[in-house]
Amino acid sequence: MKAGVSLSLLLVLSCSVIAQEQKLSVPPVFNIFELVIRQGKDKAYDSLAEKNIRASVTGESGTLAMYSAKKKINPSVVYVFEIYADSDAYGKHLNSTNYKEFLRNSPDILEANQKRRIDVIPQFLADKQIVQSDHTINNFVIVDVKPQFGQAFRDVVLPEMAQSIKLEEGVLGMYAAIDKANPERWYFYEIYASEEAYQAHRKTPHFKKYIEQTAEMTTYKEAIGITPGILMNKGGLMYEL
């Protein structure tokens, strides 16, 4: 299926925000990493991650979003979610001064043999510009779908996500991807303005319809509790495979 992308990019330059529209003919790059912080290096990681994320999102036109979140039950485990306009934009990020600085410092902060990249294919990526607060929350959910329901599940979940980002003010980001090696495995990353916004989302007709219609389509669901660290994006992203 041919991918179509419509993006509204908010480019943050110094303290000003410039709205732009950009259409891409190729899918964005969506990365998910699982990292482990060395003992006693939490503050060093927070500082290094924030510096890299701020420099990348504000200084690189093709870096659309970067999010860092820690596992609630084990804060030494970190999940990083990244979105780039295309492979060229990702390549420019990898060659950037700020990323190279992150690489130079990371061996002292991160467990090198425990870094894991979850290779995924983006299915739906949509967001609003995020202004993070103490109330901002995020969810990370893994779902395994029965093979015979692959297309049916997609036909239910993607419209539900599109309605959520369009109709609900407190829904700030909705991202879905499938595992490259196991297309029955879905990864969902969601950002809400507050716990109240999330609970309101769960009461909407489109969410209830999604739960009802997919009840028999899945074999496994895992909600990984995470706490947001630094969440930054340009906002206005809308992509559906």
C-alpha positions as CSV (number, residue, x, y, z in Angstrom):
1,M,0.0,0.0,0.0
2,K,1.3,3.4,-0.9
3,A,2.0,5.6,2.1
4,G,0.6,9.1,2.3
5,V,1.8,11.7,4.8
6,S,0.6,15.2,5.7
7,L,2.7,17.1,8.3
8,S,2.3,20.4,9.9
9,L,5.6,21.2,11.5
10,L,6.2,23.7,14.2
11,L,9.8,24.6,14.0
12,V,11.2,26.0,17.3
13,L,13.9,28.5,16.5
14,S,15.3,30.2,19.7
15,C,12.1,31.4,21.4
16,S,9.9,31.8,18.4
17,V,7.6,29.2,16.8
18,I,7.2,29.2,13.0
19,A,4.3,27.1,11.6
20,Q,5.0,25.2,8.4
21,E,3.2,22.6,6.3
22,Q,5.2,19.7,4.8
23,K,4.1,16.7,2.7
24,L,6.4,13.7,2.6
25,S,6.3,10.9,0.0
26,V,8.0,8.4,2.3
27,P,7.1,7.2,5.8
28,P,8.7,8.8,8.8
29,V,11.4,6.9,10.9
30,F,10.0,5.8,14.2
31,N,12.5,4.4,16.7
32,I,11.9,2.8,20.1
33,F,14.9,2.1,22.4
34,E,15.2,0.4,25.7
35,L,18.2,1.6,27.8
36,V,19.5,0.8,31.2
37,I,21.1,3.5,33.4
38,R,24.2,2.6,35.4
39,Q,23.8,2.7,39.1
40,G,24.1,6.2,40.5
41,K,24.0,7.8,37.1
42,D,20.3,8.8,37.0
43,K,21.0,12.6,37.2
44,A,23.8,12.4,34.7
45,Y,21.4,10.6,32.3
46,D,18.6,13.1,32.8
47,S,21.0,16.0,32.0
48,L,22.5,14.3,29.0
49,A,19.2,13.2,27.5
50,E,17.6,16.7,28.0
51,K,20.5,18.4,26.3
52,N,20.4,16.0,23.3
53,I,16.6,16.1,23.0
54,R,16.4,19.9,23.2
55,A,19.2,20.4,20.7
56,S,17.8,17.8,18.3
57,V,14.2,18.9,18.3
58,T,14.9,22.7,18.2
59,G,17.9,22.6,15.9
60,E,17.2,19.8,13.3
61,S,14.3,20.5,10.9
62,G,13.8,16.7,10.3
63,T,13.7,15.7,13.9
64,L,10.0,15.7,14.7
65,A,9.8,14.3,18.2
66,M,12.0,12.8,20.9
67,Y,10.7,11.4,24.2
68,S,12.4,9.9,27.2
69,A,10.5,8.0,29.9
70,K,11.5,5.8,32.8
71,K,9.9,2.5,33.9
72,K,7.9,3.1,37.0
73,I,8.8,-0.1,38.8
74,N,12.5,0.2,37.8
75,P,13.5,3.8,36.9
76,S,16.9,2.6,35.8
77,V,15.2,1.3,32.6
78,V,14.5,4.0,30.1
79,Y,12.4,4.0,26.9
80,V,13.2,6.5,24.2
81,F,10.8,7.2,21.3
82,E,12.1,9.2,18.3
83,I,10.4,10.4,15.1
84,Y,12.2,11.7,12.0
85,A,10.7,13.0,8.8
86,D,12.6,10.4,6.8
87,S,15.8,8.3,6.7
88,D,17.8,11.4,5.5
89,A,16.7,13.3,8.5
90,Y,17.6,10.5,10.8
91,G,21.0,10.3,9.1
92,K,21.6,14.0,9.7
93,H,20.7,13.5,13.4
94,L,23.2,10.7,13.7
95,N,25.9,13.0,12.3
96,S,24.9,15.9,14.5
97,T,27.2,17.4,17.1
98,N,24.7,16.9,19.9
99,Y,24.2,13.2,19.1
100,K,27.9,12.6,18.9
101,E,28.3,14.3,22.3
102,F,25.6,11.9,23.6
103,L,27.5,8.9,22.3
104,R,30.8,10.1,23.8
105,N,29.2,10.4,27.3
106,S,26.9,7.5,27.2
107,P,29.4,4.7,28.0
108,D,29.9,6.2,31.5
109,I,26.1,6.5,32.0
110,L,24.4,3.6,30.2
111,E,24.9,-0.2,30.3
112,A,26.3,-0.8,26.8
113,N,25.4,-4.5,26.7
114,Q,21.8,-3.8,27.7
115,K,20.8,-1.3,25.0
116,R,18.0,-2.7,22.9
117,R,16.4,-1.3,19.8
118,I,12.9,-2.4,19.0
119,D,12.6,-2.4,15.2
120,V,9.2,-1.2,14.1
121,I,7.2,-0.1,11.1
122,P,5.1,3.0,11.9
123,Q,1.4,2.6,11.2
124,F,-0.1,5.8,12.7
125,L,1.7,8.8,14.1
126,A,-0.2,11.9,15.2
127,D,0.4,14.7,17.7
128,K,-0.1,18.2,18.9
129,Q,2.7,20.5,20.1
130,I,3.5,19.3,23.6
131,V,4.0,21.8,26.4
132,Q,5.0,19.4,29.2
133,S,3.9,20.0,32.8
134,D,3.9,18.0,36.0
135,H,0.5,16.6,35.0
136,T,1.6,15.2,31.6
137,I,1.4,11.4,31.5
138,N,2.3,8.8,28.9
139,N,1.4,5.2,28.2
140,F,3.4,2.4,26.5
141,V,1.3,-0.7,25.6
142,I,2.2,-3.9,23.7
143,V,-0.5,-5.9,22.0
144,D,-0.4,-9.2,20.2
145,V,-3.1,-9.7,17.6
146,K,-4.4,-13.0,16.3
147,P,-3.1,-13.4,12.7
148,Q,-6.6,-13.9,11.3
149,F,-7.6,-10.5,12.7
150,G,-4.6,-8.4,11.5
151,Q,-6.6,-6.3,9.0
152,A,-9.7,-6.1,11.1
153,F,-7.7,-4.9,14.2
154,R,-6.1,-2.2,12.0
155,D,-9.4,-1.1,10.6
156,V,-10.7,-0.5,14.2
157,V,-7.7,0.9,16.0
158,L,-6.4,3.4,13.5
159,P,-9.7,5.3,13.1
160,E,-10.0,5.3,16.9
161,M,-6.6,6.9,17.3
162,A,-7.4,9.5,14.6
163,Q,-10.7,10.4,16.4
164,S,-8.9,10.7,19.7
165,I,-6.2,13.2,18.5
166,K,-8.8,15.2,16.5
167,L,-11.7,15.4,19.1
168,E,-10.0,15.3,22.5
169,E,-8.0,18.4,23.6
170,G,-6.2,16.4,26.3
171,V,-4.8,13.8,23.8
172,L,-1.4,15.1,22.8
173,G,0.2,12.2,21.0
174,M,-1.0,8.9,19.5
175,Y,1.6,6.6,18.0
176,A,1.3,3.0,16.7
177,A,3.8,0.7,15.1
178,I,4.2,-3.0,14.4
179,D,7.2,-5.1,15.0
180,K,9.3,-5.7,11.9
181,A,10.0,-9.3,12.8
182,N,6.5,-10.0,14.1
183,P,3.7,-8.0,12.4
184,E,1.1,-9.4,14.8
185,R,2.8,-7.4,17.6
186,W,1.7,-3.8,18.0
187,Y,3.4,-1.0,20.1
188,F,1.3,2.0,21.2
189,Y,2.8,5.1,22.7
190,E,0.4,7.7,24.0
191,I,0.7,11.2,25.6
192,Y,-2.0,12.9,27.6
193,A,-2.1,16.3,29.2
194,S,-3.2,14.8,32.5
195,E,-4.6,11.7,34.2
196,E,-8.0,13.4,34.0
197,A,-7.6,13.7,30.2
198,Y,-6.7,10.0,30.0
199,Q,-9.7,8.9,32.1
200,A,-11.9,11.1,29.9
201,H,-10.5,9.4,26.8
202,R,-11.4,6.0,28.2
203,K,-15.1,7.2,28.5
204,T,-15.4,8.3,24.9
205,P,-17.6,6.4,22.5
206,H,-14.8,5.8,20.1
207,F,-12.6,4.2,22.8
208,K,-15.4,2.0,24.1
209,K,-16.1,0.9,20.5
210,Y,-12.5,0.0,20.1
211,I,-12.4,-2.1,23.3
212,E,-15.7,-3.8,22.4
213,Q,-14.8,-4.6,18.8
214,T,-11.2,-5.9,19.5
215,A,-12.0,-7.9,22.6
216,E,-11.6,-11.3,20.8
217,M,-8.8,-10.2,18.4
218,T,-5.9,-10.2,20.8
219,T,-3.8,-12.9,22.6
220,Y,-1.6,-10.7,24.8
221,K,-1.7,-7.2,26.2
222,E,1.0,-5.5,28.4
223,A,0.8,-2.0,29.7
224,I,4.3,-0.9,30.7
225,G,4.0,1.8,33.4
226,I,6.3,4.7,32.5
227,T,7.0,8.1,33.9
228,P,7.8,11.0,31.5
229,G,11.2,12.5,31.6
230,I,11.6,15.0,28.9
231,L,9.0,15.1,26.1
232,M,9.6,17.4,23.1
233,N,8.1,17.6,19.6
234,K,7.4,20.0,16.8
235,G,3.7,19.1,16.8
236,G,1.1,18.8,14.0
237,L,2.3,15.4,12.8
238,M,-0.3,13.3,11.0
239,Y,0.8,10.1,9.3
240,E,-1.1,6.9,8.5
241,L,0.2,4.0,6.5
